[in-house]
Amino acid sequence: GVSYNRFIQYLYKRQLLPNRKTLAQIAVLDSNCFSTIFKNLSCDEIG
C-alpha cells in the first residue's frame, strides 16, 4: 500500500492541492468514492 504522506505528496506534486479535511471526510463517509479517486491516479508513480 501507499502511506498517507506519500499520497498527499503525490497530489501536491501534481498540483491537485487537496484539502486534507475534505479528503478525510470522503474517506470516512464514502470509502468507494475515495477508492475511485485513488485508483484514478497513477499509483505506479506514487509507490
Legacy VTK file of the C-alpha trace (Angstrom):
# vtk DataFile Version 3.0
C-alpha trace
ASCII
DATASET POLYDATA
POINTS 47 float
0.000 0.000 0.000
0.848 3.646 -0.111
1.341 5.733 3.001
-0.841 8.766 3.587
2.188 11.074 3.395
3.277 9.716 0.005
-0.281 10.036 -1.286
-0.516 13.691 -0.186
2.958 14.465 -1.585
1.921 12.988 -4.913
-1.236 15.117 -5.015
0.753 18.281 -4.288
3.370 17.315 -6.886
0.560 17.025 -9.434
-0.733 20.435 -8.247
-4.047 18.945 -7.113
-3.670 20.713 -3.750
-6.140 18.689 -1.704
-7.991 19.920 1.321
-6.982 17.281 3.877
-10.151 17.680 5.909
-12.284 17.100 2.819
-10.244 14.031 1.845
-10.679 12.642 5.350
-14.438 13.207 5.218
-14.669 11.474 1.841
-12.625 8.539 3.139
-14.884 8.133 6.186
-18.268 8.875 4.646
-17.830 7.316 1.201
-14.938 4.881 1.008
-15.961 3.818 -2.515
-15.593 7.398 -3.711
-12.190 7.699 -2.047
-11.094 4.411 -3.633
-12.191 5.706 -7.030
-10.176 8.899 -6.559
-7.139 6.888 -5.513
-7.442 4.385 -8.377
-7.772 7.145 -10.977
-4.372 8.476 -10.009
-1.298 6.809 -11.412
-0.474 4.641 -8.412
2.769 3.465 -10.038
4.115 6.992 -9.687
3.156 7.158 -6.015
4.615 3.933 -4.717
LINES 1 48
47 0 1 2 3 4 5 6 7 8 9 10 11 12 13 14 15 16 17 18 19 20 21 22 23 24 25 26 27 28 29 30 31 32 33 34 35 36 37 38 39 40 41 42 43 44 45 46
